[in-house]
Amino acid sequence: MNGYRVTKKIHALIADIGATNSRVAVIYVDDLTEYHSVKIYGSSDFNSPDEIIRHYCAEHNAELPNLILLAIAAPVDLNDIQFVNNHWAFKLTDIQEKLLPAKVCFFNDVEMLGYALPYLPDTSLLQVGDGVLEEKAPKLALSLGSGVGTSLVVFHHDWLAIPSEGGHSAMMMGDDFIRNFWDYLKNSNKKALIIEDFIAGRRGIPQLIDFLTSEIVLQDEKPTPMELVERLINKKDAFAVQLFTRYCAMIGEVAKNYTLITGAKSVYLAGGIIPRFLEFFAQSEFRASFEASSSVGQLLEKIPTFVVTDPYPALTGLTRKVAYMEDTKE
């Protein structure tokens, strides 16, 4: 893609700015319903989002467009942004100033994931377990990547996505395994334990490896998360199966609690982790853990759960937002 020059007129540049990777694309004037020319960058290779945007434009020999929409993997209702899962710390006003004269709009990344859900094709969704989708009923978006993000999508004249910081809520003690894992982390001088300590990619999986290996003697060196994924897929390694069985069950527990709290009638799991072992996840204890309830199990059985297989759902949400902004322009 280096040296490629954009020949069509750009209406907007959109970017999903994550802690690990950032995905950038453009929307052309002649079609506001599609994004084009996706490029993925390692976020840690840059100092801030504006550097990524200018690098993308330079690679494509394109001028900075008049409109830029950024989906940030952090709460954007405050000016000061501190990424939990990489080294970035910046002010939104500074990013806006550095990208002048463009108009820059900021959104939470899982808000844009939620905004995309009603528009994703069936081919981008894999249903896990039973349940029937109810038209225009509330949807829960749960993103699992370096961190954990959540949003609730509701219909009122149009679809609205309400972002939240579910990954920073406390982990509920659903069974003895989670309680023992919690005790292990607490005894390891962890101060505040949150959902991300249990199921996030950056902290949760490595800490789960530490916890499980503290109880057994491994013949080889302690594996990395990616090594375990490879073993799970290629060799059916017993330790990898044990770890990811527990991991998938914890995701089910978290998804269940969020669903019961929000009243969502469908659940969508997105992010870069689950697609790496999708076949295993679909046959895992996730759904059984999600449905497990002595009081409302029959209710949970009716709620469908999906894995989002589209690699860029937040870009779809941003594209819908651009079209909406144009439709409502005075």
FILO-566889 format. One record per residue (C-alpha): residue in one letter; y, z, x. Coordinates in nm, 2 decimals. Example, Ala and Ser with C-alpha at 12.3 -4.5 7.8 and 13.67 -1.06 7.14 Angstrom:
FILO-566889
> a, -0.45, 0.78, 1.23
> s, -0.11, 0.71, 1.37
***
This chain:
FILO-566889
> m, 0.00, 0.00, 0.00
> n, 0.23, 0.03, 0.30
> g, 0.49, -0.24, 0.31
> y, 0.44, -0.32, -0.05
> r, 0.77, -0.40, -0.22
> v, 0.82, -0.32, -0.59
> t, 0.94, -0.64, -0.75
> k, 0.98, -0.52, -1.11
> k, 1.27, -0.30, -1.21
> i, 1.18, 0.07, -1.21
> h, 1.28, 0.28, -1.51
> a, 1.15, 0.61, -1.37
> l, 0.96, 0.77, -1.09
> i, 0.71, 1.03, -1.19
> a, 0.51, 1.28, -0.97
> d, 0.25, 1.55, -1.02
> i, 0.34, 1.79, -0.74
> g, 0.04, 2.02, -0.66
> a, -0.02, 2.28, -0.39
> t, -0.29, 2.06, -0.23
> n, -0.21, 1.71, -0.34
> s, 0.09, 1.53, -0.49
> r, 0.05, 1.22, -0.70
> v, 0.34, 0.98, -0.73
> a, 0.38, 0.67, -0.96
> v, 0.64, 0.45, -1.11
> i, 0.72, 0.33, -1.47
> y, 0.87, -0.01, -1.51
> v, 1.15, -0.10, -1.75
> d, 0.95, -0.36, -1.93
> d, 0.67, -0.11, -2.03
> l, 0.74, 0.26, -2.07
> t, 0.38, 0.33, -2.19
> e, 0.21, 0.28, -1.85
> y, 0.24, 0.41, -1.50
> h, 0.17, 0.20, -1.19
> s, 0.13, 0.22, -0.81
> v, -0.02, 0.56, -0.78
> k, -0.01, 0.71, -0.43
> i, -0.16, 1.05, -0.33
> y, -0.02, 1.26, -0.05
> g, -0.13, 1.59, 0.11
> s, 0.14, 1.83, 0.00
> s, 0.12, 2.04, 0.32
> d, 0.22, 1.73, 0.52
> f, 0.57, 1.77, 0.38
> n, 0.83, 2.04, 0.35
> s, 0.93, 1.99, -0.01
> p, 0.89, 1.75, -0.31
> d, 1.20, 1.55, -0.23
> e, 1.05, 1.45, 0.10
> i, 0.74, 1.31, -0.08
> i, 0.96, 1.12, -0.32
> r, 1.17, 0.96, -0.05
> h, 0.85, 0.88, 0.16
> y, 0.70, 0.71, -0.14
> c, 1.01, 0.50, -0.20
> a, 1.02, 0.41, 0.17
> e, 0.65, 0.30, 0.17
> h, 0.71, 0.08, -0.13
> n, 1.05, -0.06, -0.01
> a, 1.20, 0.06, -0.33
> e, 1.54, 0.23, -0.39
> l, 1.55, 0.57, -0.54
> p, 1.54, 0.52, -0.92
> n, 1.80, 0.67, -1.17
> l, 1.54, 0.89, -1.34
> i, 1.28, 1.11, -1.17
> l, 1.04, 1.34, -1.35
> l, 0.85, 1.60, -1.15
> a, 0.55, 1.81, -1.28
> i, 0.54, 2.12, -1.05
> a, 0.25, 2.35, -1.00
> a, 0.47, 2.65, -1.06
> p, 0.68, 2.80, -1.34
> v, 1.00, 2.60, -1.36
> d, 1.21, 2.82, -1.59
> l, 1.35, 2.99, -1.28
> n, 1.55, 2.82, -1.00
> d, 1.36, 2.97, -0.71
> i, 1.01, 2.82, -0.67
> q, 0.75, 2.99, -0.44
> f, 0.42, 2.81, -0.43
> v, 0.13, 3.06, -0.43
> n, -0.12, 2.83, -0.28
> n, 0.08, 2.65, 0.00
> h, 0.39, 2.72, 0.22
> w, 0.65, 2.57, 0.00
> a, 0.96, 2.77, -0.11
> f, 1.26, 2.59, -0.25
> k, 1.53, 2.59, -0.52
> l, 1.52, 2.34, -0.80
> t, 1.89, 2.28, -0.77
> d, 1.84, 2.19, -0.40
> i, 1.58, 1.93, -0.49
> q, 1.82, 1.79, -0.75
> e, 2.10, 1.77, -0.49
> k, 1.87, 1.61, -0.23
> l, 1.77, 1.33, -0.48
> l, 2.11, 1.24, -0.60
> p, 2.23, 1.03, -0.76
> a, 1.90, 1.03, -0.96
> k, 1.87, 1.25, -1.26
> v, 1.58, 1.49, -1.19
> c, 1.38, 1.66, -1.46
> f, 1.13, 1.94, -1.39
> f, 0.82, 2.04, -1.59
> n, 0.53, 2.26, -1.54
> d, 0.23, 2.05, -1.43
> v, -0.01, 2.20, -1.69
> e, 0.25, 2.15, -1.96
> m, 0.23, 1.78, -1.88
> l, -0.15, 1.80, -1.87
> g, -0.13, 1.95, -2.22
> y, 0.12, 1.68, -2.33
> a, -0.13, 1.42, -2.23
> l, -0.44, 1.55, -2.41
> p, -0.38, 1.38, -2.75
> y, -0.34, 1.05, -2.58
> l, -0.63, 1.04, -2.34
> p, -0.91, 0.80, -2.43
> d, -1.26, 0.93, -2.51
> t, -1.37, 0.76, -2.19
> s, -1.17, 1.02, -2.00
> l, -1.34, 1.31, -2.16
> l, -1.68, 1.46, -2.12
> q, -1.79, 1.70, -2.40
> v, -1.99, 1.99, -2.28
> g, -2.20, 2.16, -2.56
> d, -2.15, 2.12, -2.94
> g, -1.84, 2.16, -3.16
> v, -1.64, 1.92, -3.37
> l, -1.28, 1.82, -3.28
> e, -1.03, 1.90, -3.55
> e, -0.74, 1.65, -3.59
> k, -0.40, 1.80, -3.51
> a, -0.55, 2.15, -3.44
> p, -0.43, 2.35, -3.14
> k, -0.56, 2.25, -2.80
> l, -0.60, 2.46, -2.49
> a, -0.55, 2.30, -2.15
> l, -0.71, 2.49, -1.85
> s, -0.65, 2.34, -1.51
> l, -0.87, 2.44, -1.22
> g, -0.75, 2.34, -0.87
> s, -0.60, 2.53, -0.59
> g, -0.47, 2.76, -0.86
> v, -0.54, 2.81, -1.23
> g, -0.29, 2.68, -1.50
> t, -0.29, 2.69, -1.87
> s, -0.10, 2.55, -2.17
> l, -0.13, 2.54, -2.54
> v, -0.08, 2.21, -2.73
> v, 0.03, 2.23, -3.10
> f, 0.13, 1.98, -3.35
> h, 0.46, 2.02, -3.55
> h, 0.60, 1.68, -3.65
> d, 0.48, 1.58, -3.30
> w, 0.27, 1.72, -3.02
> l, 0.43, 2.01, -2.82
> a, 0.29, 2.16, -2.50
> i, 0.36, 2.53, -2.43
> p, 0.30, 2.62, -2.07
> s, 0.19, 2.96, -1.96
> e, 0.07, 3.14, -1.64
> g, -0.28, 3.22, -1.75
> g, -0.41, 3.21, -1.39
> h, -0.19, 3.52, -1.31
> s, -0.33, 3.73, -1.60
> a, -0.59, 4.00, -1.53
> m, -0.96, 3.91, -1.52
> m, -1.15, 4.07, -1.82
> m, -1.47, 4.25, -1.73
> g, -1.71, 4.05, -1.93
> d, -2.04, 4.15, -1.76
> d, -2.18, 4.35, -1.47
> f, -2.15, 4.07, -1.23
> i, -1.78, 4.03, -1.28
> r, -1.73, 4.41, -1.26
> n, -1.92, 4.42, -0.93
> f, -1.72, 4.12, -0.80
> w, -1.40, 4.30, -0.91
> d, -1.50, 4.62, -0.73
> y, -1.58, 4.42, -0.42
> l, -1.24, 4.26, -0.41
> k, -1.06, 4.59, -0.48
> n, -1.25, 4.76, -0.20
> s, -1.14, 4.47, 0.03
> n, -0.78, 4.60, 0.00
> k, -0.68, 4.35, -0.27
> k, -0.38, 4.49, -0.46
> a, -0.34, 4.30, -0.79
> l, -0.65, 4.11, -0.90
> i, -0.58, 3.81, -1.12
> i, -0.79, 3.52, -1.27
> e, -0.72, 3.31, -0.96
> d, -0.90, 3.56, -0.75
> f, -1.22, 3.47, -0.94
> i, -1.22, 3.10, -1.03
> a, -0.93, 2.93, -0.84
> g, -1.03, 2.68, -0.56
> r, -0.80, 2.83, -0.29
> r, -0.90, 3.20, -0.34
> g, -1.17, 3.23, -0.60
> i, -1.45, 3.03, -0.46
> p, -1.41, 3.15, -0.09
> q, -1.40, 3.51, -0.22
> l, -1.71, 3.45, -0.44
> i, -1.88, 3.32, -0.12
> d, -1.78, 3.64, 0.06
> f, -1.90, 3.86, -0.22
> l, -2.24, 3.69, -0.25
> t, -2.30, 3.68, 0.12
> s, -2.22, 4.05, 0.15
> e, -2.54, 4.12, -0.05
> i, -2.78, 3.88, 0.13
> v, -2.85, 3.76, 0.49
> l, -2.79, 3.39, 0.54
> q, -2.99, 3.20, 0.80
> d, -2.70, 2.98, 0.89
> e, -2.32, 3.04, 0.92
> k, -2.13, 3.11, 0.60
> p, -2.07, 2.78, 0.42
> t, -1.74, 2.64, 0.31
> p, -1.68, 2.55, -0.06
> m, -1.71, 2.18, 0.02
> e, -2.03, 2.23, 0.21
> l, -2.18, 2.42, -0.09
> v, -2.08, 2.14, -0.32
> e, -2.26, 1.89, -0.10
> r, -2.56, 2.11, -0.09
> l, -2.56, 2.16, -0.46
> i, -2.55, 1.78, -0.52
> n, -2.77, 1.66, -0.25
> k, -3.02, 1.93, -0.16
> k, -3.02, 2.17, -0.46
> d, -2.97, 2.45, -0.21
> a, -3.07, 2.79, -0.36
> f, -2.75, 2.97, -0.26
> a, -2.53, 2.69, -0.38
> v, -2.71, 2.69, -0.72
> q, -2.67, 3.07, -0.74
> l, -2.30, 3.06, -0.65
> f, -2.20, 2.78, -0.88
> t, -2.42, 2.92, -1.17
> r, -2.21, 3.23, -1.15
> y, -1.89, 3.03, -1.10
> c, -1.95, 2.82, -1.41
> a, -2.03, 3.12, -1.62
> m, -1.70, 3.29, -1.52
> i, -1.51, 2.98, -1.62
> g, -1.68, 3.00, -1.96
> e, -1.57, 3.37, -1.99
> v, -1.21, 3.28, -1.90
> a, -1.20, 2.99, -2.14
> k, -1.34, 3.20, -2.42
> n, -1.08, 3.47, -2.37
> y, -0.79, 3.22, -2.37
> t, -0.93, 3.05, -2.67
> l, -0.96, 3.37, -2.87
> i, -0.61, 3.48, -2.77
> t, -0.44, 3.15, -2.85
> g, -0.63, 3.03, -3.15
> a, -0.71, 2.70, -2.99
> k, -0.97, 2.48, -3.17
> s, -1.06, 2.27, -2.87
> v, -1.06, 2.33, -2.49
> y, -1.00, 2.09, -2.21
> l, -1.09, 2.16, -1.85
> a, -0.90, 1.96, -1.59
> g, -0.82, 1.97, -1.22
> g, -1.00, 1.86, -0.91
> i, -1.29, 2.11, -0.89
> i, -1.53, 2.05, -1.18
> p, -1.55, 1.67, -1.14
> r, -1.70, 1.73, -0.79
> f, -2.02, 1.87, -0.95
> l, -1.98, 1.74, -1.30
> e, -2.35, 1.69, -1.38
> f, -2.44, 2.05, -1.27
> f, -2.15, 2.19, -1.47
> a, -2.25, 2.01, -1.79
> q, -2.60, 2.17, -1.77
> s, -2.47, 2.51, -1.65
> e, -2.42, 2.85, -1.81
> f, -2.06, 2.76, -1.89
> r, -2.11, 2.68, -2.26
> a, -2.34, 2.98, -2.32
> s, -2.09, 3.21, -2.16
> f, -1.81, 3.05, -2.37
> e, -2.00, 3.11, -2.69
> a, -2.13, 3.46, -2.61
> s, -1.98, 3.70, -2.86
> s, -2.15, 3.95, -3.10
> s, -1.86, 3.93, -3.34
> v, -1.72, 3.57, -3.34
> g, -2.00, 3.37, -3.18
> q, -2.03, 3.14, -3.48
> l, -1.66, 3.06, -3.45
> l, -1.68, 2.97, -3.09
> e, -1.99, 2.75, -3.15
> k, -1.77, 2.52, -3.36
> i, -1.50, 2.48, -3.09
> p, -1.56, 2.17, -2.86
> t, -1.51, 2.20, -2.49
> f, -1.43, 1.89, -2.27
> v, -1.40, 1.81, -1.90
> v, -1.11, 1.58, -1.83
> t, -1.24, 1.31, -1.60
> d, -0.91, 1.11, -1.58
> p, -0.78, 1.18, -1.22
> y, -0.42, 1.17, -1.32
> p, -0.37, 1.33, -1.66
> a, -0.04, 1.49, -1.57
> l, 0.10, 1.14, -1.49
> t, 0.00, 1.04, -1.85
> g, 0.19, 1.33, -1.98
> l, 0.49, 1.25, -1.78
> t, 0.47, 0.89, -1.90
> r, 0.47, 1.01, -2.26
> k, 0.77, 1.23, -2.18
> v, 0.96, 0.93, -2.04
> a, 0.89, 0.73, -2.35
> y, 1.00, 1.02, -2.57
> m, 1.32, 1.06, -2.38
> e, 1.40, 0.70, -2.43
> d, 1.32, 0.71, -2.80
> t, 1.54, 1.01, -2.86
> k, 1.83, 0.89, -2.64
> e, 2.15, 0.89, -2.84
***
